[in-house]
């Protein structure tokens, strides 16, 4: 039994998923955004994981939907 029942044994994965969910929440609030506007609105410049990688993973996971070359909107929650 772990010390904390909600402890994630893979903290780096939790951090990545949390950042993906952050992108989704920002897009839910603002609607459709460009890549650069999404980066700014999410405060991604201070993240440990590069924004581009997080965005790519969020799109693959369905949390963010790509709408062409440089536009994004919120996807489904996972």
CNS distance restraints for C-alpha pairs under 8 A (distance, minus, plus):
assign (resid   1 and name CA) (resid   5 and name CA) 7.89 0.50 0.50
assign (resid   2 and name CA) (resid   7 and name CA) 7.41 0.50 0.50
assign (resid   3 and name CA) (resid   7 and name CA) 7.73 0.50 0.50
assign (resid   8 and name CA) (resid  14 and name CA) 7.03 0.50 0.50
assign (resid  10 and name CA) (resid  14 and name CA) 6.56 0.50 0.50
assign (resid  11 and name CA) (resid  15 and name CA) 6.17 0.50 0.50
assign (resid  12 and name CA) (resid  16 and name CA) 6.25 0.50 0.50
assign (resid  13 and name CA) (resid  17 and name CA) 6.14 0.50 0.50
assign (resid  14 and name CA) (resid  18 and name CA) 5.99 0.50 0.50
assign (resid  15 and name CA) (resid  19 and name CA) 6.28 0.50 0.50
assign (resid  16 and name CA) (resid  20 and name CA) 6.31 0.50 0.50
assign (resid  16 and name CA) (resid  49 and name CA) 7.14 0.50 0.50
assign (resid  16 and name CA) (resid  54 and name CA) 6.76 0.50 0.50
assign (resid  17 and name CA) (resid  21 and name CA) 6.18 0.50 0.50
assign (resid  18 and name CA) (resid  22 and name CA) 6.15 0.50 0.50
assign (resid  19 and name CA) (resid  23 and name CA) 6.38 0.50 0.50
assign (resid  19 and name CA) (resid  54 and name CA) 6.92 0.50 0.50
assign (resid  20 and name CA) (resid  24 and name CA) 6.47 0.50 0.50
assign (resid  20 and name CA) (resid  54 and name CA) 6.13 0.50 0.50
assign (resid  20 and name CA) (resid  55 and name CA) 6.87 0.50 0.50
assign (resid  20 and name CA) (resid  57 and name CA) 7.43 0.50 0.50
assign (resid  20 and name CA) (resid  58 and name CA) 5.14 0.50 0.50
assign (resid  20 and name CA) (resid  63 and name CA) 6.90 0.50 0.50
assign (resid  20 and name CA) (resid  64 and name CA) 7.99 0.50 0.50
assign (resid  21 and name CA) (resid  25 and name CA) 6.18 0.50 0.50
assign (resid  21 and name CA) (resid  58 and name CA) 7.83 0.50 0.50
assign (resid  21 and name CA) (resid  63 and name CA) 6.88 0.50 0.50
assign (resid  21 and name CA) (resid  77 and name CA) 7.77 0.50 0.50
assign (resid  22 and name CA) (resid  26 and name CA) 6.20 0.50 0.50
assign (resid  22 and name CA) (resid  42 and name CA) 6.72 0.50 0.50
assign (resid  23 and name CA) (resid  27 and name CA) 6.24 0.50 0.50
assign (resid  23 and name CA) (resid  38 and name CA) 7.26 0.50 0.50
assign (resid  23 and name CA) (resid  42 and name CA) 6.19 0.50 0.50
assign (resid  23 and name CA) (resid  55 and name CA) 7.65 0.50 0.50
assign (resid  23 and name CA) (resid  58 and name CA) 7.87 0.50 0.50
assign (resid  23 and name CA) (resid  64 and name CA) 7.31 0.50 0.50
assign (resid  23 and name CA) (resid  74 and name CA) 7.85 0.50 0.50
assign (resid  24 and name CA) (resid  28 and name CA) 6.14 0.50 0.50
assign (resid  24 and name CA) (resid  63 and name CA) 5.90 0.50 0.50
assign (resid  24 and name CA) (resid  64 and name CA) 5.84 0.50 0.50
assign (resid  24 and name CA) (resid  73 and name CA) 7.63 0.50 0.50
assign (resid  24 and name CA) (resid  74 and name CA) 4.97 0.50 0.50
assign (resid  24 and name CA) (resid  75 and name CA) 6.73 0.50 0.50
assign (resid  25 and name CA) (resid  29 and name CA) 6.28 0.50 0.50
assign (resid  25 and name CA) (resid  74 and name CA) 7.33 0.50 0.50
assign (resid  26 and name CA) (resid  30 and name CA) 6.17 0.50 0.50
assign (resid  26 and name CA) (resid  38 and name CA) 7.37 0.50 0.50
assign (resid  26 and name CA) (resid  41 and name CA) 6.82 0.50 0.50
assign (resid  26 and name CA) (resid  42 and name CA) 6.30 0.50 0.50
assign (resid  27 and name CA) (resid  31 and name CA) 5.03 0.50 0.50
assign (resid  27 and name CA) (resid  32 and name CA) 6.37 0.50 0.50
assign (resid  27 and name CA) (resid  33 and name CA) 6.98 0.50 0.50
assign (resid  27 and name CA) (resid  38 and name CA) 7.47 0.50 0.50
assign (resid  27 and name CA) (resid  72 and name CA) 7.61 0.50 0.50
assign (resid  27 and name CA) (resid  73 and name CA) 5.46 0.50 0.50
assign (resid  27 and name CA) (resid  74 and name CA) 5.04 0.50 0.50
assign (resid  28 and name CA) (resid  73 and name CA) 7.35 0.50 0.50
assign (resid  28 and name CA) (resid  74 and name CA) 5.56 0.50 0.50
assign (resid  31 and name CA) (resid  73 and name CA) 5.96 0.50 0.50
assign (resid  31 and name CA) (resid  74 and name CA) 7.29 0.50 0.50
assign (resid  32 and name CA) (resid  71 and name CA) 6.53 0.50 0.50
assign (resid  32 and name CA) (resid  72 and name CA) 5.50 0.50 0.50
assign (resid  32 and name CA) (resid  73 and name CA) 4.70 0.50 0.50
assign (resid  32 and name CA) (resid  74 and name CA) 7.80 0.50 0.50
assign (resid  33 and name CA) (resid  37 and name CA) 5.94 0.50 0.50
assign (resid  33 and name CA) (resid  38 and name CA) 5.79 0.50 0.50
assign (resid  33 and name CA) (resid  71 and name CA) 5.58 0.50 0.50
assign (resid  33 and name CA) (resid  72 and name CA) 5.48 0.50 0.50
assign (resid  33 and name CA) (resid  73 and name CA) 6.65 0.50 0.50
assign (resid  34 and name CA) (resid  38 and name CA) 6.05 0.50 0.50
assign (resid  34 and name CA) (resid  70 and name CA) 5.45 0.50 0.50
assign (resid  34 and name CA) (resid  71 and name CA) 4.50 0.50 0.50
assign (resid  34 and name CA) (resid  72 and name CA) 6.24 0.50 0.50
assign (resid  35 and name CA) (resid  39 and name CA) 6.21 0.50 0.50
assign (resid  35 and name CA) (resid  70 and name CA) 5.70 0.50 0.50
assign (resid  35 and name CA) (resid  71 and name CA) 6.25 0.50 0.50
assign (resid  35 and name CA) (resid  72 and name CA) 7.00 0.50 0.50
assign (resid  36 and name CA) (resid  40 and name CA) 6.30 0.50 0.50
assign (resid  37 and name CA) (resid  41 and name CA) 6.02 0.50 0.50
assign (resid  38 and name CA) (resid  42 and name CA) 5.95 0.50 0.50
assign (resid  39 and name CA) (resid  43 and name CA) 6.20 0.50 0.50
assign (resid  39 and name CA) (resid  44 and name CA) 5.24 0.50 0.50
assign (resid  39 and name CA) (resid  45 and name CA) 7.20 0.50 0.50
assign (resid  39 and name CA) (resid  51 and name CA) 6.97 0.50 0.50
assign (resid  40 and name CA) (resid  44 and name CA) 6.45 0.50 0.50
assign (resid  40 and name CA) (resid  45 and name CA) 7.44 0.50 0.50
assign (resid  43 and name CA) (resid  47 and name CA) 7.71 0.50 0.50
assign (resid  44 and name CA) (resid  50 and name CA) 7.89 0.50 0.50
assign (resid  44 and name CA) (resid  51 and name CA) 5.92 0.50 0.50
assign (resid  45 and name CA) (resid  51 and name CA) 7.44 0.50 0.50
assign (resid  47 and name CA) (resid  51 and name CA) 7.32 0.50 0.50
assign (resid  49 and name CA) (resid  53 and name CA) 7.16 0.50 0.50
assign (resid  49 and name CA) (resid  54 and name CA) 6.77 0.50 0.50
assign (resid  50 and name CA) (resid  54 and name CA) 6.35 0.50 0.50
assign (resid  51 and name CA) (resid  55 and name CA) 5.99 0.50 0.50
assign (resid  52 and name CA) (resid  56 and name CA) 6.13 0.50 0.50
assign (resid  53 and name CA) (resid  57 and name CA) 6.19 0.50 0.50
assign (resid  54 and name CA) (resid  58 and name CA) 6.04 0.50 0.50
assign (resid  55 and name CA) (resid  59 and name CA) 6.18 0.50 0.50
assign (resid  55 and name CA) (resid  64 and name CA) 7.65 0.50 0.50
assign (resid  56 and name CA) (resid  60 and name CA) 6.26 0.50 0.50
assign (resid  57 and name CA) (resid  61 and name CA) 6.04 0.50 0.50
assign (resid  58 and name CA) (resid  62 and name CA) 6.12 0.50 0.50
assign (resid  58 and name CA) (resid  63 and name CA) 5.15 0.50 0.50
assign (resid  58 and name CA) (resid  64 and name CA) 5.43 0.50 0.50
assign (resid  59 and name CA) (resid  63 and name CA) 5.99 0.50 0.50
assign (resid  59 and name CA) (resid  64 and name CA) 4.73 0.50 0.50
assign (resid  59 and name CA) (resid  65 and name CA) 5.66 0.50 0.50
assign (resid  59 and name CA) (resid  66 and name CA) 6.81 0.50 0.50
assign (resid  61 and name CA) (resid  78 and name CA) 7.54 0.50 0.50
assign (resid  62 and name CA) (resid  75 and name CA) 5.50 0.50 0.50
assign (resid  62 and name CA) (resid  76 and name CA) 6.01 0.50 0.50
assign (resid  62 and name CA) (resid  77 and name CA) 7.62 0.50 0.50
assign (resid  62 and name CA) (resid  78 and name CA) 7.63 0.50 0.50
assign (resid  63 and name CA) (resid  74 and name CA) 6.34 0.50 0.50
assign (resid  63 and name CA) (resid  75 and name CA) 4.33 0.50 0.50
assign (resid  63 and name CA) (resid  76 and name CA) 5.11 0.50 0.50
assign (resid  63 and name CA) (resid  77 and name CA) 5.69 0.50 0.50
assign (resid  63 and name CA) (resid  78 and name CA) 6.78 0.50 0.50
assign (resid  64 and name CA) (resid  72 and name CA) 6.72 0.50 0.50
assign (resid  64 and name CA) (resid  73 and name CA) 5.91 0.50 0.50
assign (resid  64 and name CA) (resid  74 and name CA) 4.73 0.50 0.50
assign (resid  64 and name CA) (resid  75 and name CA) 4.31 0.50 0.50
assign (resid  64 and name CA) (resid  76 and name CA) 7.34 0.50 0.50
assign (resid  65 and name CA) (resid  72 and name CA) 5.57 0.50 0.50
assign (resid  65 and name CA) (resid  73 and name CA) 5.27 0.50 0.50
assign (resid  65 and name CA) (resid  74 and name CA) 5.93 0.50 0.50
assign (resid  65 and name CA) (resid  75 and name CA) 5.23 0.50 0.50
assign (resid  66 and name CA) (resid  70 and name CA) 7.57 0.50 0.50
assign (resid  66 and name CA) (resid  71 and name CA) 6.02 0.50 0.50
assign (resid  66 and name CA) (resid  72 and name CA) 4.57 0.50 0.50
assign (resid  66 and name CA) (resid  73 and name CA) 6.62 0.50 0.50
assign (resid  67 and name CA) (resid  71 and name CA) 5.08 0.50 0.50
assign (resid  67 and name CA) (resid  72 and name CA) 5.38 0.50 0.50
assign (resid  67 and name CA) (resid  73 and name CA) 7.18 0.50 0.50
assign (resid  68 and name CA) (resid  72 and name CA) 7.82 0.50 0.50
